[in-house]
């Protein structure tokens, strides 16, 4: 029964990276061009404020700085570094570097969560990175140092956010919606000054822009992060980290279906390898107890009856 619950939880949690895989398409097709920080800030801050208004509860005590740290790691810094890497590196290279995130979680979970490093997890990390390489890598390109460091930093932010969210949990009596609202608001507030200082406001909003922002706020942030944080609570941190590898699969499939991009045999093989890595990264069901042979009853030595010597003598005679 527990294994079935884990499978259902993993499937539901995997919907969050699937939605995030559609973010690139929505950003390029529906949002104002060349406004990555606007898209990221709008994705986090409005939804976070709505959840705060619904929950009507602010952090208390240590949860002020914990919510800030989690919001920066899971949302603010992660998305900022992701966009820096995307602008300075080809998408394939950025995705390959970001695919190291499960490896970071394996190490951090061993250090801070006492989750044992398993050989199957190391194998799944290698397979995941290899699958992403097959899926998105195209040709030999020069590497930008800032872009590489940003991609590594983004992977570390996501890995640290998963680990600390698992370690700290959420305060007693605080609902999942409120907890998500804290992090979205914190992440959006951190991004706000970067957006205002580095990007100009768009000239005007069209109907496509409104639809795109609505998608990012609802599905791309509020609902997906609620599902994501729920999965972190119920699954091992390492298992959740491998589910994030579903994003490049969805992005590739949407590009093929909607933008008429090609889909090669190597890319299909990469998808299969990634999916296998995700499966290997999930918790294993407990082994059924082997049926043991019931122990033999203890041998009891019966006390000889008075007639036993006579019977033995008669048999011997």
N, C-alpha and C positions, 0 to 999 in steps of 0.2 A: 504494500500500500504506500509506504514512504517513497519507494522508488518511482511509483506512478505520479505522486505529488511532485517529486523533483523534476520529472520530465515535463509535466504541465507548467510548472513554474519557469523552467528554462525556456519552453516554447513561448510563454507570454513575455518573459524578459527579453527574448530575442527580437520581439517586435520593435523595441526601442532602437537598436542599431539599424534595423530595416528602415524605419522612418528616417533616421539620420542619413542613411544612404541616399535618400531622395532629396536631401537639402541642396546639394549642388545643382541639380536640375531645376528646382524651384527658384533658387537664387539667380541662375543665369537666364531663365525664361520668363520669370514673373516680376522680379524685383528691379529697382533702379540699378543701372550698370555701375560698376566700379565703386560700390558702397559696401564692402565686406563688414566694416565695423558697425555701420548702421543696421545691417541685417542681423548681426550677432547681438547687438544691444537690444533691438526690438524683439528679437527672439526670446530674450531672457527677462528683461525688466517688466514689461506690461503683465505678462503672465504671473510673475512673482508677486507683483503688487495685488493682482486679483486674488491670488491664493491667500495672501496676508489678510486682505479684507474679509475673505470668507472665514478664515480661521480665527481672526480677532485675538491673536496671541503672539507676543514677541518673545524672543529668547530671554532667558534669565540666567544670571551668573556666568559660568564658564561657557555657556552656549552662545554668548555673544561672539566671542572670538572663534569658537569652534564652527559656528555657522558661516562666519566670514572666511575661515580657512577652507572649508568644504566648498563654499560657493566659488572661491577663486580657483581652486584646483579642478573641480568638476565642470565648471562652466566658464568663468571669466578668463583666466590665464590659458586654459586649454584651448578655447575657441580662438583667442587672440594669436597664440602661437601657431595654431593650425592654419589660420589665414596667412600669416607671415610665411610659413613653409610653402603654402600653395602658390603664393605669388613669386617666390624666389626659386622654386624647384618645379620640375615637371611633376604632374600629378602622380605618375607611377612611382617616381623616386620617393616622394613624400609618403605615399601609402606604404611603400616597402619599409621605410624607417619606422612609421607609426605602428607597423605590425609587430614591432618588438615589445609592445605594451604588455602582452601576456607574460613574457619572460620577466619583466620588471615586477609584475604582480606576484609571480611565483617566488621571487626573492624576498619581496617585502612581506608577503603573507607568512613566509617562514620566520622572518625576523620579529614581526609584530603580532601575528595571529597564531603562532605555533602550528601552522599548517605544514605538514611534512612535505618536503620536495620529493616527488615521485618520478621515476624514470619515464612513465607515460606522459607526464606533463612536459618534461624536457623534449620528448619526441614530438608532442603536439605543438610546442613552440616552433620547432624547426619546420614542421609541416605547414604550420600557419604562415610563417614568413615565406616559405617556398611557394605556397599556393598563391599568396598575394603577388609575388614576383611574376608568376606565370600569368596572372590575371591582368596586371596593369603595366608591367614593364615593357617599354618599347625602345630598343636600340641603346646605344652608348651615348651618354650626355655628360657634360661637365657639371661638377657639383659646386654649388654656392655655399660657402662656409656658414653664413648667417642662416640660410635656409635649412641646412643640415642640423645646426644647433637648435633651431626652432622646432623642427620635427622631433628631435630627441627630447627636447623639453616638453613638447605636447604629450608625447607618450609617457613621460615620467609624471606629468600632472595627472593624467587620467589614471595611471596605475596607483599613484599616491592617494587620489581621491577615492578610488574603490577601496583601498586598504583602510584608510582612516574612517570612511563611512561604515565599513564593517566593524572596525574596532570600537568606535564610539557609539554606534547604534543611533537611536534617537531618544530624547528624554521621555521619561514616563509621563503618560497623559497627553502627549503631543501627537496628533494624528499625522498620517503620511502626507496629506495635502499641505498642512501647515509646514511640515519639515521641508517639503519640496519648495514651498514658497520662500522660506528663509534663504535657501541656497540660490534660487533663481534671482531673487532681489539682490543679494550680495554680489553675485556674479555680474548682474546688469549694472549695478552702481560702480563697480570697478571698471567696467568697459566704457561707461558714459564719458568720462573726461577724455579718453583716447579718441572716441568718435568725434566729440565736439572740437578737438584740437587738430585732428589729422584729416578729417573729411568735411566736405561742404554739404549743406543741405540740398536735397534734390529740388529741382525747379517746381515740380508739381507731382501729384499722385494720380495715377490712372486706376481704372478698375482692376487691371491685372496686378498692379502693385498692392492694392487692398487685399485681393485674394491671396497673393503670395505671403504677405505679412500675417494674415489670419491663419494660414496654414502653419507658418513657423511658430506662431504663438501657441496655437492649440495643440496640434499634433506634434510639431517639431520640438516643443519645449514642455508644456504643462503635462500632457498625457504621457509622452514618452519618458520624461524624467520621473514621473510617479511610478510608472511600471519598472523603470530601471532601478530606482532606490528600493522598491519592494523586492526585486530580485536579489539585490545585495544583502538584504536582511535575511532571506530564506535560503540562499545558496552559498557555497564556499566562494571566497573572493576569486580564486583561480578560475572556477567554472564560469563566473560572470565575465571575467576578462576575455575569455575565448569567444563568448557570444558577440563581443564587439567586432570580431572579424567578419560579421555578416554585412557590415556597411559597404565595403567595396564590391561585394557580390551584387547587392541591390543597385548600386550606382551603375555598374556595368550592364546589368539587364535593362535598366531604364534607358540607358544610352542606346542600346540595341533596339528596343521596342519603340521608343519615341523619337529619337534623333537619327535613326537609320545608321547607327554606327555598326562596324563589323564585329563579329563574334567568331573567333578562331577556335580551332581544336585545342590549342594550348590554353586559351582562356577557359574553355569548358573543363579541361583537366585541372586547371587551377581552382575552379569552383569546387570540384569534387574533393580536391586535397584539403581545401579550407573547411569544408563541411565535415570531413573526417577528423580534422584537427579539433573542431568544435565538439564533436561527439566524444573524442578521447579526453577532452578537458573536463567533461562533466563527471560528477561523483558516481562512483561505481556502486551498483546494488550490492547489499550484503550477501555474502555467500550462504547458501542454505546449509544448515547444520546437517552433517552426514549422519545417516541413521547408524546408530551404534548398536552392536549386539548386546542385549541385556546380559549383565554378569550372571554367571552360573551360580546357583545357590550353593552356599558353603556346605562342604561335606561334613556330615556328622557321623561320628563313630558310635554305633548303637552299643549299649552295654550288653554283654553276653547274658543270655537267659540261663537259668539253672540247667536246662536240658541241652544246652549247646555242646558241652564236652561229650556227652553221651552220643549225640547225633554225629559229631565229627569222628568219634571212635567207631561208630557203626559203619560210616561211609568208608573209613580207611580199612575196616575189616572186610 
